[in-house]
Amino acid sequence: MTIYEREIKRIAEGDLPWEKLEGKSILISGATGMIGKCLVDVLMARNVNAPREKRIRVAALSRNEERAKERFASYMGTEDFVYRSCDVNREIPECGQVDYVIHAASNTHPVQYAGDPIGTIASNVTGTKNLLDYAVSHGTKHFCFLSSVEIYGENRGDVEKFPEGYLGYLDCNTLRAGYPESKRLGETLCNAYQKTYDLDFSIPRLSRIYGPTMLSSDTKAISQFIKKAKAAEDIVLKSEGNQKYSYTFVTDAVEAILVVMLCGESGEAYNIADEASDITLKELAGILADIAGTKVVFELPEETERQGYSTATKAMLSAEKLERLGWHARVHMEEGLRFCVKQGSGFQN
């Protein structure tokens, strides 16, 4: 059993308040993405030994139907899984009554930010509004909006790690600002719908996530490093590598999302970060080079990549608020990276 399989099984059989989801339906946007895929795997694993009346019905949305057929081959056509090809920036297709919505659809890496800036903003604003409207009209009990460390902006130098109440500087008059500013507005939309329609919601704010469900198109630094290491090639660092960020293995992130949704206070935001995995890009590249038996080389980024890069040099999250709900990361950086390089099934198209 791989680390990924072990963790999926542990979460599915763990002591989350699963009774809240028994017999309920969950709509997941961005279902074929790194986090969405893992969410679906956990929920479907929960169904394996559950009696029919307690199974969770999963409605998965994504734009790429061919990718969905590959990612969800073992679930397609089963009683508890429904797939709909959908761009959340357009009308949401009918999926029936939905008890929970988890909005995970978003452009999440540099080339997407720079190459599709309008789509980046739209999925976090228009897509969020469309899903909120669907939730209101279909009796949804809870809306979970996946946000990001990016909303904190630049560290002003007054904190080591961002608490949930922190708000740093963002230059809105830049192409790169489309992602963090639209995530901020997505959070505000959730508050507006709670006020107007009494819609319960929560906001998990994710650190940088990695794991075996990454897609081959992912251009985040850690994704590129892992791909190089898997191919036994030198790790290419496109800066001095002094930026220090928080990271979380995908199964830990998914468990945290479920904890926030099922155990957190309505209307609250919770940071998700494995604080044992706070690391600089240079250190990260070094670990992967050691695993692969290669070396770190430095290379200037292409212009499109550069435009999509974060300018933050220190962006670490405090997960104290989430840990008070009982969540703790299980797969730390070196173990997670080694798995992705040596055992992971590889990136998918």
C-alpha positions in Angstrom: 0.0 0.0 0.0 1.4 3.4 -1.0 1.5 6.5 1.3 -1.3 7.9 -0.8 -3.5 4.8 -0.5 -2.7 4.5 3.2 -3.7 8.1 3.9 -6.9 7.9 1.9 -7.9 4.8 3.9 -7.0 6.4 7.2 -9.1 9.5 6.5 -12.0 7.5 5.1 -12.0 5.3 8.2 -11.1 8.0 10.7 -13.0 9.9 13.4 -14.2 12.8 11.3 -17.9 13.5 12.1 -18.9 11.4 9.0 -22.5 11.2 10.3 -23.0 14.7 9.0 -22.4 13.4 5.4 -24.3 10.1 5.7 -26.9 9.9 2.9 -25.9 13.4 1.7 -24.8 14.8 -1.6 -21.6 16.8 -2.3 -20.9 18.8 -5.4 -17.2 19.3 -6.1 -16.1 21.8 -8.7 -12.6 21.4 -10.2 -12.9 17.7 -9.4 -10.1 16.6 -11.7 -7.6 19.0 -10.2 -5.0 17.9 -7.6 -7.2 18.6 -4.6 -10.5 17.7 -6.2 -9.3 14.3 -7.3 -8.1 13.5 -3.8 -11.4 14.7 -2.3 -13.3 12.4 -4.6 -11.0 9.5 -3.7 -11.6 10.0 0.1 -15.4 10.3 -0.3 -15.6 7.3 -2.5 -13.4 5.3 -0.2 -15.8 6.1 2.6 -18.6 4.6 0.6 -16.9 1.2 0.2 -18.1 -0.4 3.4 -21.1 1.9 4.0 -24.7 0.6 3.7 -26.6 2.1 0.8 -28.6 4.6 2.9 -25.4 6.0 4.4 -23.4 6.4 1.2 -22.3 9.9 0.1 -23.4 10.9 -3.4 -20.6 12.8 -5.2 -21.3 15.1 -8.1 -18.0 16.0 -9.8 -17.7 19.0 -12.1 -14.7 19.8 -14.4 -14.1 21.2 -17.8 -12.1 18.3 -19.3 -14.3 15.2 -19.8 -11.5 13.1 -21.2 -9.3 13.8 -18.2 -12.3 13.0 -15.9 -12.7 9.6 -17.6 -9.1 8.8 -16.8 -9.0 10.2 -13.3 -12.4 8.6 -12.3 -12.4 5.5 -14.4 -13.2 3.3 -11.4 -16.1 5.5 -10.3 -17.8 6.2 -13.6 -21.2 4.6 -13.9 -21.4 3.7 -10.2 -24.5 4.6 -8.3 -22.9 7.1 -6.0 -20.9 9.1 -8.5 -22.1 11.6 -11.1 -19.9 13.5 -13.5 -20.8 16.7 -15.4 -18.6 18.4 -17.9 -18.9 22.1 -16.9 -17.1 25.5 -17.0 -18.2 27.1 -13.7 -18.0 30.5 -15.4 -21.2 29.4 -17.4 -24.4 28.0 -16.2 -24.0 25.1 -13.7 -25.6 21.9 -15.1 -28.4 20.2 -13.2 -26.9 17.9 -10.6 -30.0 17.5 -8.4 -30.4 18.6 -4.8 -27.0 19.2 -3.2 -26.3 19.3 0.6 -22.7 20.5 0.4 -20.7 22.4 -2.2 -16.9 22.4 -2.3 -15.6 25.0 -4.8 -12.2 23.8 -5.8 -12.2 25.0 -9.5 -9.5 27.6 -10.1 -6.4 28.4 -12.1 -3.6 27.7 -9.7 -0.2 28.0 -11.3 1.9 30.7 -12.9 1.4 29.9 -16.6 -2.3 29.9 -16.1 -2.2 33.2 -14.2 -0.3 34.9 -17.1 -1.7 33.0 -20.0 -5.4 33.1 -18.9 -5.7 36.2 -16.7 -9.4 36.7 -17.4 -10.2 33.0 -16.8 -8.2 33.1 -13.6 -10.4 36.0 -12.2 -13.6 34.6 -13.6 -13.4 31.2 -11.9 -12.9 32.8 -8.5 -15.6 35.4 -9.0 -18.1 34.5 -11.7 -17.7 30.8 -11.0 -18.1 31.3 -7.3 -21.3 33.3 -7.8 -22.7 30.7 -10.2 -22.1 28.0 -7.6 -23.4 30.1 -4.8 -26.6 30.6 -6.9 -26.9 26.9 -7.5 -26.4 26.2 -3.8 -29.1 28.7 -2.8 -31.6 27.2 -5.3 -30.9 23.6 -4.5 -31.2 23.5 -0.7 -27.5 23.4 0.1 -26.6 23.3 3.8 -23.0 24.4 3.5 -20.7 26.1 0.9 -17.0 25.5 1.2 -14.8 28.0 -0.8 -11.2 26.9 -1.2 -9.0 30.0 -0.8 -5.3 30.5 -0.7 -2.2 31.8 1.1 -2.1 34.3 -1.8 -4.8 36.5 -0.3 -2.5 37.7 2.5 -0.3 39.6 0.0 3.2 40.7 0.9 4.5 40.0 4.4 5.0 43.5 5.9 7.8 42.2 8.1 5.7 42.4 11.2 4.8 38.6 11.5 6.7 35.4 11.0 3.6 33.5 9.9 0.2 34.8 8.6 -2.7 34.4 11.1 -6.2 34.5 9.6 -6.7 38.1 10.5 -3.6 39.4 8.6 -3.8 41.5 5.5 -0.7 42.5 3.6 0.0 44.6 0.6 -1.1 43.7 -2.9 -0.4 45.8 -6.0 -3.8 45.4 -7.8 -2.5 47.2 -10.9 -0.6 44.1 -12.1 -1.4 41.0 -14.2 -0.3 38.7 -11.3 -2.8 40.3 -8.9 -5.7 38.7 -10.7 -5.4 35.5 -8.7 -5.1 36.8 -5.1 -7.5 39.7 -5.6 -10.2 37.4 -7.1 -9.7 34.9 -4.2 -10.3 37.8 -1.8 -13.5 38.8 -3.7 -14.6 35.1 -3.7 -14.4 35.1 0.1 -16.4 38.4 0.2 -19.1 36.9 -2.1 -19.5 34.0 0.4 -20.1 36.6 3.2 -22.6 38.4 1.0 -24.6 35.2 0.3 -24.6 34.3 4.0 -26.1 37.7 4.8 -28.6 37.7 2.0 -29.6 34.0 1.9 -28.4 32.7 5.3 -26.1 30.3 3.5 -23.7 28.5 5.9 -20.1 28.7 4.6 -16.4 28.1 5.5 -13.1 29.1 4.0 -10.1 26.8 4.0 -7.0 28.9 3.1 -4.5 26.6 1.5 -0.7 26.8 1.6 1.2 25.4 -1.4 -0.1 21.9 -2.0 1.8 19.0 -3.6 1.3 15.3 -4.1 0.8 12.4 -6.6 -2.5 13.9 -7.9 -0.6 16.8 -9.5 -1.3 17.4 -13.2 1.5 17.4 -15.9 0.4 20.9 -16.9 1.2 22.3 -13.4 3.9 25.0 -13.6 4.3 25.7 -9.9 8.0 25.5 -8.8 7.5 22.4 -6.6 5.7 20.6 -9.5 8.5 21.4 -11.9 11.1 20.3 -9.3 9.3 17.0 -8.8 9.0 16.3 -12.5 12.7 16.9 -13.0 13.6 14.6 -10.1 11.3 11.8 -11.4 13.2 12.1 -14.7 16.5 12.0 -12.9 17.4 15.4 -14.3 19.0 18.4 -12.6 16.6 20.6 -10.6 16.2 24.0 -12.3 15.9 26.9 -9.9 14.7 30.1 -11.6 15.7 32.5 -8.7 18.2 32.6 -5.9 15.7 30.3 -4.0 15.6 32.3 -0.8 11.7 32.5 -0.8 10.3 30.7 2.2 6.8 29.1 1.9 4.5 26.7 3.7 3.7 23.4 2.0 1.2 20.6 2.7 0.9 17.1 1.2 -2.4 16.7 -0.7 -4.0 14.1 1.6 -3.3 16.3 4.7 -4.9 19.2 2.8 -8.0 17.3 1.9 -8.4 16.0 5.5 -8.1 19.6 6.7 -10.7 20.8 4.2 -13.2 18.3 5.6 -12.3 19.2 9.2 -13.0 22.9 8.4 -16.2 22.1 6.6 -17.6 19.7 9.2 -16.1 21.1 12.4 -15.3 24.7 11.8 -17.4 27.7 12.8 -19.7 29.1 10.1 -18.2 32.0 8.2 -14.7 31.5 9.5 -11.5 31.1 7.6 -8.8 28.5 8.6 -5.2 28.3 7.4 -4.1 24.9 6.2 -0.3 24.3 6.4 2.0 21.6 7.6 4.3 23.9 9.7 7.0 21.2 9.8 7.2 21.7 6.0 8.0 25.4 6.0 11.0 25.5 3.6 12.9 27.8 1.2 12.9 27.0 -2.5 16.6 26.4 -2.4 16.2 23.8 0.4 13.3 22.2 -1.5 15.4 21.9 -4.7 18.3 20.5 -2.7 16.2 17.7 -1.1 14.8 16.7 -4.5 18.3 16.8 -6.1 19.5 14.5 -3.3 16.6 12.1 -3.8 17.2 12.0 -7.6 21.0 11.9 -7.3 21.3 15.1 -9.5 22.2 18.7 -8.8 20.5 22.1 -8.6 21.1 24.5 -11.6 20.1 28.1 -11.9 18.2 29.4 -15.0 16.3 32.6 -15.8 12.5 32.1 -16.3 10.7 32.7 -19.5 8.8 35.9 -19.7 5.3 34.3 -19.5 6.4 32.3 -16.4 8.0 35.4 -14.8 4.7 37.3 -15.1 2.9 34.6 -13.3 5.3 34.2 -10.4 4.5 35.3 -6.9 6.6 38.2 -5.7 6.3 37.1 -2.1 9.6 36.2 -0.5 8.1 34.9 2.8 4.6 33.5 2.9 4.1 31.0 5.7 0.8 30.2 7.4 0.0 29.7 11.0 -2.2 26.7 11.4 -2.9 27.1 15.1 -6.6 27.8 14.6 -7.1 24.7 12.5 -5.0 22.5 14.9 -7.4 23.6 17.8 -10.1 21.6 15.8 -7.9 18.5 16.1 -6.2 18.5 12.7 -2.5 17.7 12.4 -0.4 17.0 9.3 0.8 13.4 8.9 3.0 13.4 5.8 5.9 15.9 6.1 8.1 17.3 3.4 10.9 14.8 2.9 8.6 11.8 3.1 6.1 13.4 0.7 8.7 14.4 -1.8 10.4 11.0 -1.7 7.0 9.3 -2.4 6.2 11.6 -5.3 9.6 10.9 -6.9 10.2 7.2 -6.1 6.7 5.7 -5.7 4.1 8.1 -7.0 2.3 7.1 -10.1 3.4 10.2 -11.9 1.7 13.3 -13.2 -1.4 13.0 -15.3 -2.5 14.9 -18.4 
